[in-house]
Amino acid sequence: MKKTLSILLAMVMILGLAACGEKKPEAAAGVGFSPSLDTAASGQVHVVGGYDNFEALEAEFDSFNEYYPEVELVYTKVDDYNNMIATILNGNDAPDIYVNYSWMYGREQYKASIDHAEDLADPALGLDLDCIRSNILLNTDDGSLPMVPVFSNTNGMLVNTDLFEKEGLSVPSTYKELVEVCNAFREKGYENPMLGYSRDEITSLFTLTIFPFFCAAIADDAEAVKKLNAMDPSAGEYMRSSLEKIEQFLEDGCVDLDACAEIENNYDAVIMRFFEGDVPMMICSGDAVSGTKKRESRSEAFIASPFTYAFVPVPMSDDGAYFLDIPNLQFSVNKDSANLDMANEFMRFLITSDELNKMAQNKGLVSPAKDLSFNSVYAAFGEVPEDHILSPEVFGLMDDAVKQFRQAVFSVATDEMTIDEAVAAYGTFGK
């Protein structure tokens, strides 16, 4: 009997431990989320966008199915998305949720993307908008919120933190420190302390380096932003300090443009060059950083000598670096959706710190959530003081003005124009 009792007690303990180890849906999916609909409900939620593949979103589908196992969630990639979204929304098979972009707001060509969007600021929907950095929420004229960011993007530089530790140097936080660090690495035998892609005026190292500095100069000047957006020729003067700074950056010898010109593109080639392990700092965008994880296993140099790395702001000012915070991709809910309740339920599930951070980490992009400490690659941006966080969503610089600035910077940096000529040409680039 004692032996039998011992066996029974052991079985009870094993079953009890197994039960304690089981994860309930609340723990497995999102912190703070609890279903508001019948979890036995069935149906489909259709999401469309321009990404070729969206594994990070599909992982969220799986998590949502832990609550609603009978709901089918489908993502469809649409070719020529920006030009097709209006046709799709006005068609018979319109999606329930769709990718949207802030730059579409106010443009007649993309009016449908705003008109079809539900107001996600409606308190009745219960979205936890407080978990998102407020500066990247679109501010519309009528106070509605047609879209919410699910990824953010920024400019900066990949830093080989192992090299900094090996040489006893600190990652720079001011422009003076940046120049000093470049000189120190060069004295230690590093041929290229900094690199970046320099062949394209849109994504060149010049714009990635200096654009946050430019935004800091105009963010609090509503008149400057107004003139820049209006293509006022006199607005070129607002670029002068930034053009002078990029010229100084090149004169200080921080980068070797001939070595930069050997890098063929601002994504794959930039990453693979950085993974060779001899470049302390590589200027790039957050989009490029999103591709690093997948390419670690493709780099023979990185496999042979792996190292730790992080993405940090480029300090172009002596009062500290700026975090240019830009929504990368946003979701809207089609207010005419036949599955509106379930589409809103999925959005309520997704818009939480836990799920946004998880999806951003899977995709490799910056999370729009307030806490960035969860990801060591982007943690430095979470440490930037609030008064150094800048967003065109807030101060209103339009895409056409940004394009003028990019081309002016490229023209000056490549000696195609003097600073005076670039300032005078504002509003005419590309015409």
C-alpha positions in Angstrom: 0.0 0.0 0.0 2.8 2.4 0.8 4.3 1.7 -2.6 1.0 2.3 -4.3 0.4 5.5 -2.3 3.9 6.8 -3.2 3.2 6.2 -6.9 -0.2 8.0 -6.7 1.4 11.0 -5.0 4.2 11.1 -7.5 1.6 11.1 -10.4 -0.4 13.9 -8.7 2.8 16.0 -8.3 3.8 15.5 -12.0 0.3 16.5 -13.2 0.4 19.5 -10.9 3.8 20.6 -12.2 2.6 20.2 -15.8 -0.4 22.3 -15.1 1.7 25.0 -13.5 3.9 25.0 -16.7 1.0 25.5 -19.1 0.7 29.0 -20.5 -2.7 30.6 -20.5 -3.6 32.7 -23.6 -3.2 35.9 -21.5 0.5 35.1 -20.8 1.2 33.8 -24.3 -0.1 36.7 -26.2 -0.3 40.3 -25.0 0.1 41.9 -21.6 -3.1 43.6 -20.6 -5.3 42.1 -23.5 -8.4 40.2 -22.8 -11.0 39.2 -25.4 -14.1 41.3 -25.7 -15.9 39.1 -28.3 -17.0 35.5 -28.2 -13.8 33.5 -28.5 -15.7 30.8 -30.5 -16.5 33.4 -33.2 -15.3 32.5 -36.7 -14.5 34.6 -39.7 -11.7 36.2 -41.6 -9.6 39.4 -41.2 -7.8 40.4 -44.5 -4.8 42.7 -44.3 -3.1 44.2 -47.4 0.2 46.0 -47.8 3.3 46.3 -50.1 5.7 44.0 -48.2 6.9 40.9 -50.1 6.7 38.9 -46.9 5.5 39.7 -43.5 6.5 36.9 -41.2 6.4 39.3 -38.2 2.7 40.0 -38.8 2.0 36.4 -39.4 3.5 35.6 -36.0 1.0 38.0 -34.5 -1.8 36.2 -36.3 -0.7 33.0 -34.6 -0.7 34.7 -31.2 -4.2 36.2 -31.8 -5.4 32.7 -32.7 -4.6 31.6 -29.2 -7.6 33.7 -28.2 -9.7 33.3 -31.4 -8.8 29.9 -32.9 -11.6 30.0 -35.5 -10.7 33.4 -37.0 -8.6 33.2 -40.2 -6.1 36.1 -40.6 -4.7 36.6 -44.1 -2.0 39.0 -45.4 -1.8 39.8 -49.1 1.0 41.6 -50.8 -0.2 44.1 -53.5 2.1 45.1 -56.4 2.4 48.8 -57.0 0.7 49.3 -53.6 0.7 53.1 -53.4 -1.0 53.5 -56.8 -3.4 50.6 -56.3 -4.7 51.2 -52.7 -7.5 53.5 -53.8 -8.8 51.0 -56.4 -8.6 48.2 -53.8 -10.5 50.1 -51.1 -13.2 51.1 -53.6 -13.5 47.5 -55.0 -15.8 44.6 -54.0 -13.0 42.8 -52.1 -11.8 45.6 -50.0 -9.5 44.6 -47.1 -10.4 44.9 -43.4 -7.0 46.3 -42.4 -4.6 48.1 -44.8 -1.1 49.7 -44.7 -1.2 53.4 -44.7 1.4 56.2 -44.6 1.3 59.7 -43.1 2.6 61.3 -46.3 -0.6 60.2 -48.1 -2.6 62.5 -45.8 -3.6 65.7 -47.6 -2.8 64.5 -51.1 -5.8 64.1 -53.5 -4.2 61.1 -55.2 -4.4 59.2 -51.9 -7.7 60.6 -50.5 -9.3 57.2 -50.5 -6.7 55.9 -48.0 -7.9 58.5 -45.5 -11.6 58.5 -46.4 -12.0 54.8 -45.8 -10.1 54.8 -42.5 -11.9 54.4 -39.2 -11.0 56.9 -36.5 -8.8 54.8 -34.3 -8.8 57.5 -31.6 -12.4 56.7 -30.8 -12.3 55.7 -27.1 -15.0 53.1 -27.7 -12.5 51.0 -29.7 -10.2 50.6 -26.6 -6.8 50.9 -28.4 -3.9 51.5 -25.9 -2.6 54.5 -27.8 -0.7 55.6 -24.7 1.9 52.8 -25.3 3.0 54.6 -28.5 5.3 57.6 -28.6 2.9 60.4 -29.2 5.2 62.3 -31.6 4.7 59.6 -34.3 0.9 59.6 -34.2 -0.5 61.5 -37.2 -2.1 64.8 -36.2 -4.9 65.5 -38.6 -6.7 68.8 -39.0 -10.0 67.4 -37.5 -8.3 65.6 -34.7 -9.1 62.1 -35.9 -6.5 59.3 -36.1 -6.8 57.4 -39.4 -3.7 55.2 -38.9 -1.4 54.0 -36.1 2.3 53.1 -36.5 3.4 49.5 -36.1 7.0 50.2 -37.0 9.2 53.3 -36.7 12.4 54.2 -38.6 15.3 56.6 -38.1 18.8 57.5 -39.2 22.0 56.5 -37.4 25.1 54.4 -37.5 25.8 50.7 -36.9 28.6 50.5 -34.2 30.9 47.6 -33.7 30.9 47.8 -29.9 33.6 45.1 -29.7 36.0 47.3 -31.5 35.3 50.2 -29.2 35.9 48.0 -26.2 39.0 46.5 -27.6 40.6 50.0 -28.3 39.4 51.5 -25.0 37.2 54.1 -26.8 33.6 55.3 -26.0 30.8 55.6 -28.6 30.7 59.4 -29.3 27.7 61.5 -28.1 28.8 64.9 -29.5 30.3 66.0 -32.8 33.6 66.9 -31.2 33.8 63.4 -29.8 32.9 61.9 -33.2 35.9 63.6 -34.8 38.2 62.7 -31.9 37.1 59.0 -32.1 37.6 58.9 -35.9 41.1 60.3 -35.4 41.8 57.8 -32.6 40.8 54.8 -34.7 42.9 56.0 -37.6 45.9 56.4 -35.3 45.3 52.8 -34.2 45.5 51.6 -37.8 41.8 51.5 -38.9 41.7 52.8 -42.4 38.0 53.6 -42.4 36.6 54.6 -39.0 33.3 55.5 -40.7 31.7 54.4 -43.9 28.4 54.6 -45.6 26.8 54.5 -49.0 27.4 57.7 -51.0 26.0 57.1 -54.5 22.4 58.0 -54.2 21.1 61.4 -53.2 18.0 59.9 -51.6 19.6 57.4 -49.2 23.2 58.6 -49.2 25.3 58.9 -46.1 25.1 62.7 -46.5 21.4 62.9 -45.9 21.3 60.1 -43.3 24.0 62.0 -41.4 22.7 65.6 -41.5 18.9 65.4 -41.8 18.3 65.1 -38.0 20.5 68.2 -37.6 18.4 70.1 -40.2 15.2 69.1 -38.5 16.5 70.4 -35.2 17.2 73.8 -36.8 13.6 74.2 -38.1 11.4 72.2 -35.8 10.4 75.2 -33.6 10.2 77.6 -36.5 6.7 77.4 -38.0 7.4 80.1 -40.6 10.4 78.2 -41.8 8.4 75.0 -42.2 5.7 76.8 -44.0 8.1 78.4 -46.5 9.9 75.1 -47.1 6.7 73.3 -47.8 5.6 76.0 -50.1 8.8 75.7 -52.2 9.5 79.4 -51.4 12.9 80.2 -53.0 13.9 82.2 -49.9 13.5 79.0 -47.8 16.8 77.8 -49.1 18.5 79.9 -46.4 17.1 77.5 -43.8 19.4 74.8 -45.3 22.6 76.8 -45.0 23.7 75.7 -41.5 23.2 72.1 -42.4 25.1 72.4 -45.7 27.9 74.0 -43.8 27.9 71.2 -41.3 28.1 68.4 -43.9 30.9 70.3 -45.6 32.7 70.5 -42.2 32.1 66.8 -41.6 33.8 65.9 -44.9 36.7 68.4 -44.3 37.3 66.8 -40.8 38.1 63.6 -42.6 35.4 61.5 -40.9 34.8 59.4 -44.0 36.7 58.4 -47.1 34.3 58.9 -50.0 36.4 56.8 -52.4 36.0 53.8 -50.0 32.3 54.6 -49.6 31.8 54.6 -53.4 32.9 50.9 -53.4 29.7 50.0 -51.5 27.1 49.2 -54.2 23.9 49.8 -52.3 22.5 51.1 -49.1 21.1 47.9 -47.8 22.7 44.5 -48.5 26.1 45.8 -49.4 26.3 48.2 -46.5 25.5 45.4 -44.1 27.9 42.9 -45.6 30.7 45.5 -45.6 30.1 46.2 -41.9 30.2 42.5 -41.1 33.7 42.3 -42.3 34.5 43.6 -38.9 37.1 46.3 -39.6 34.7 49.3 -39.7 33.9 50.8 -36.3 30.9 52.9 -37.5 28.7 52.4 -40.6 26.1 55.2 -41.4 22.8 53.7 -42.5 19.0 53.8 -42.0 16.9 51.7 -39.7 15.7 49.8 -42.8 19.2 48.5 -43.4 19.5 47.5 -39.7 16.4 45.4 -40.1 18.3 43.2 -42.5 21.3 42.5 -40.2 20.1 39.5 -38.4 19.3 37.5 -41.5 22.7 38.4 -43.0 24.8 37.3 -40.1 24.8 33.7 -41.4 25.6 34.9 -45.0 28.8 36.7 -44.0 31.8 34.4 -43.9 33.8 37.1 -42.0 31.1 37.5 -39.3 30.7 33.7 -38.9 34.5 33.4 -38.4 34.7 36.4 -36.0 31.3 37.4 -34.7 31.0 40.6 -32.8 28.3 42.6 -31.0 26.8 45.7 -32.6 24.3 48.4 -31.9 22.5 51.2 -33.8 23.0 54.7 -32.4 22.3 58.3 -33.5 25.1 60.1 -35.4 26.1 63.1 -33.2 26.4 66.1 -35.5 25.9 68.6 -32.8 27.9 69.4 -29.7 24.8 69.5 -27.6 24.2 65.8 -28.2 22.7 63.6 -30.9 19.1 63.8 -32.2 16.6 61.0 -32.6 14.7 61.5 -35.8 11.6 59.5 -35.1 9.6 58.6 -38.3 6.7 56.1 -38.6 7.8 53.4 -41.0 4.6 51.6 -41.6 1.1 52.2 -40.3 -2.2 50.3 -40.1 -5.7 51.6 -40.9 -9.0 49.8 -40.4 -11.5 50.0 -43.2 -14.5 51.5 -41.6 -16.7 49.8 -44.2 -15.3 46.3 -43.4 -17.8 43.5 -43.2 -15.7 42.1 -40.3 -15.3 45.4 -38.5 -15.7 44.1 -34.9 -13.0 41.4 -35.4 -10.7 43.8 -37.3 -10.9 46.2 -34.3 -10.4 43.3 -31.9 -7.1 42.4 -33.7 -6.0 46.0 -33.6 -6.8 46.2 -29.9 -4.6 43.1 -29.4 -1.8 44.4 -31.6 -1.6 47.9 -30.2 0.1 47.0 -26.9 3.7 47.5 -25.9 4.2 43.7 -25.7 3.0 42.9 -29.2 4.4 46.0 -30.9 7.8 45.3 -29.4 7.6 41.6 -30.3 6.7 42.4 -33.9 9.3 45.1 -34.3 12.0 42.7 -33.0 10.9 40.0 -35.4 11.1 42.4 -38.3 14.2 44.1 -37.1 12.8 47.6 -37.1 12.4 50.2 -34.4 9.3 49.7 -32.3 6.8 52.6 -32.0 6.3 51.8 -28.3 7.8 54.1 -25.6 10.1 51.5 -24.1 13.0 50.6 -26.4 15.2 48.9 -23.7 13.9 45.5 -24.8 16.1 45.5 -27.9 19.8 46.1 -27.3 20.4 47.1 -30.9 18.1 50.1 -30.6 18.4 50.8 -26.9 20.5 53.9 -27.4 17.6 55.7 -29.1 15.5 55.1 -26.0 18.1 57.0 -24.0 17.9 60.2 -26.1 16.3 63.0 -24.0 12.8 64.0 -25.0 13.8 67.5 -26.2 16.2 65.8 -28.8 13.5 63.6 -30.2 12.2 65.0 -33.5 9.4 64.0 -35.8 8.1 65.6 -39.0 4.7 64.3 -37.8 4.8 67.0 -35.2 6.4 70.0 -36.9 4.9 69.2 -40.3 7.8 69.1 -42.9 6.4 67.6 -46.1 8.0 65.0 -48.3 8.5 67.4 -51.2 10.6 69.7 -49.0 12.6 66.8 -47.7 13.4 65.8 -51.3 14.7 69.3 -52.0 16.9 69.2 -49.0 18.3 65.7 -49.9 19.3 66.9 -53.4 20.8 70.1 -52.1 23.0 68.2 -49.6 24.1 65.6 -52.2 25.0 68.4 -54.6 27.2 70.2 -52.0 28.8 67.1 -50.6 29.8 65.9 -54.1 31.1 69.3 -55.2 28.4 69.7 -57.8 27.3 73.0 -56.3 28.6 75.5 -53.8 26.6 76.2 -50.7 25.4 79.5 -52.1 24.3 77.8 -55.4 22.4 75.1 -53.5 20.6 77.6 -51.3 19.5 79.6 -54.3 18.3 76.5 -56.1 15.8 75.5 -53.4 12.4 74.6 -55.0 14.0 73.8 -58.4 15.7 70.5 -57.8 14.3 67.8 -59.9 12.7 70.2 -62.3 
